[in-house]
Amino acid sequence: MKKIILTILSLLIATISFSQNNTPRTILSLEDNWKFINRDVEGAENPELTTANWEIVSVPHDWAIKGPFDKTIDAQKVRVEQDLEEEARLRTGRTGALPHIGVGWYRKIFEVPEFEKGKKVLLTFDGAMSDAHVWINGEKVGNHPYGYAYFYFDITDYLKEDEENLLAVRLENLPFSSRWYPGAGIYRKVQVIVKDEVNFKHWGTFITTPFVSEEMAQVNIKTEVNGENVKLVTEIKDADGNIVATCSSEKMFGNKIEQNIGVPNPKIWSLEEPNLYFATMKLYQGNELKDEQTIRFGIRTVEYERGKGLVLNGKVTKFKGVCLHHDLGPLGAAVNRAALKRQLTILKDMGCNAIRSAHNMPSIEQVELCDEMGILMLAESFDEWAKPKVKNGYNRWFDEWAEKDVMNLVRATRNHPSIVMWSAGNEVPDQWGNEGVKRAKWLQDIFHREDHTRPVTVGMDQVANTMKNGFGAIFDIPGLNYRLHLYDEAYDVFPQGFILGSETASTVSSRGIYKFPVEKYKHKTYDDFQSSSYDLEACRWSNVPDEDFVWQDDYDWVIGEFVWTGFDYLGEPTPYNEAWPARSSYFGICDLAGLPKDRFYLYRSRWNTDDETLHILPHWNLPDRQAGWENRKGEITPVFVYTNYNSAELFVNGKSQGIQTKTKEKTKQHRYRLMWIDVKYEPGTLKVVAFDDDGNPVAEKEVHTAGKPHHLKLEADRSEIEADGKDLSYITVSVVDKDGNLCPTADNQLNFDVSGAGKFKVVCNGDATSLEMFHKPTMKAFSGKLVVTVQSLEEAGEIELKVNGKGLKTETIKIQATKM
Ligand code: GAL
């Protein structure tokens, strides 16, 4: 009953907020009270069918994330050419070992307020995984196969006036259709847009800023409309709602209207100050207001220059980027704005300035957040074209759907200032053969046709070949995935005048795990299925971070990098592809729970030029059961320090281990890390004192050998969240000794209880081999930590999270949920 009232209320709110402004558009978000079943049901689109036994769910929804993990799900016996494999092997956790394969049906009853003749109604999906078939009131409306695509249908003719309508959606995920966990279900938002039949075409408006100076910006608006003899009145408002320019036009060219509007003294969108503007556009026929839309945009210039790369607002800007998969770790693929914002906040603190949406269309929420937070976006489209990587991948749809999918990507997102480049694909096998070269040109032309302002790239792994066959010369920006040894030659051969590291540094590590001896390895594996956090282990085709740093620092024509990856993701547990229970990646700079690994500080020390970084590794707690450190006393135990300072002195229990200074004279690691290779382990205190360039001590840090687990420390990323039923607070739980030192090897089983104005959502410890489920309120700590996610309800009040574990005092943290 409560749910029904809430739905009616939110429906009313949507309607009221629009009718108050007297605007002729209503947008309904279809969020709550969906019915769902995780199997195929004959005639499930039929309104007569009863759904009493179906589950009630909210959208965004991921039907597979609650597991359980199962090694047989989508186990793929394949030889992966990209991974340089010579024979087929059984990959167990490749797609996350979560039950995403199969059919899911969703049904939702909705009413269209004030629906009458002369209205136009659209049903929009930001993404549905996958192969969506859609019915309204039992009649088939259409289908859209690609799980990452944005799509919509005109459902006007299928609706009933003043009555309830039934939306039914059938989705199906086949085995062998992905290289990572794709999620399952309606995992992005669904909306119904009700407007007059005289209206702005959906995604038909393109706002650009072709001329920008300190005194004046030219805002160019091109919009497609349905209807004749109309007048367009536009008001440009700044972020405070002040009207800064207006324009009225009646001239139409076919179905298009164009306006050029001068904005005096524009506030520029930049990484430091992501200023935004709003274009409120009203469409009149005679004196009647027929449609209204408000589009947010930014005033900024984006150019690419030979030998320099991206020039943003006149300033050369290297990409300090990371690749991100779309899953949100324990939340699965279901989009959540707070979860996305947390990721971007962590990355921004690292000094990261760009995201590559690997290897598909980003969620609209992520693009909006990048606009708001001043982060650049490389929006990608496909992992496959016509030639398969996986049997049932996008290759099945490419010929029929690629043009439509690219058009939808560009049209839906081209007004976002954060997007500064498109990607037509990632390591597509079509890099081989003449057909692939033609496809490359064809796709890039579609991007250019839909958006003349941004360049197009492709992440290439077959670089030696694409230098020969013309493929690499086609794209505006040649993107190289790894293959540092070919950068020089590619720069020489390719005509564009620069190289982008579209994917770099597939380094693997497990948070808080250290292995000995400390050496550089390729594809190193251990019995516990973890990788060492000394950050010296990479994939066969890849390298450790420092090797990219050298190219980024020494060559202006290397225009930036996108590290694989910012966060660990579900699936692709390289180097443990065949090792059950490995089920999520080891590539992340942060783990699956979002906790920074040591590597975070290596990137931060270079990328974040405003704040101090001084980080010591390893932890100093021996013996460490996991790493087999039982007898390490007196053993060589290298100490690394990741810092923005160039030199530092290390002390073990007060004894100096000497001063280390970054240098170009030795290995690439010596240029970026301070390393004391010969330190002998003895329990106690590890202390580092950093020096400025004049040799003055300016900062210090200590790591202590911790005693036994004693109590818990709870820290929330946000202690006040919105009481909207969606917002999240992430609470890091650390097992500490009696003095508050992190117990870095603790694996206590912890239990969670949430009361008050919130609920327990998920928990994650970042262990890629854990089979504990995220939605259950108990989990082991991993390397002394885990992260509990708490979600608000729709009522304001206090949320209380209690955490306990055997032998540990129960700890409590309070979060405030407020109506904002
Ligand atoms: C790349 C690929 C990514 C990921 C990565 C792992 O070749 O583009 O999707 O598989 O390797 O190192």
Boltz pocket constraint, residues with backbone or C-beta under 6 A from the ligand:
constraints:
  - pocket:
      binder: B
      contacts: [[A, 82], [A, 359], [A, 426], [A, 427], [A, 461], [A, 481], [A, 503], [A, 506], [A, 539], [A, 542], [A, 564], [A, 572], [A, 574]]
      max_distance: 6.0
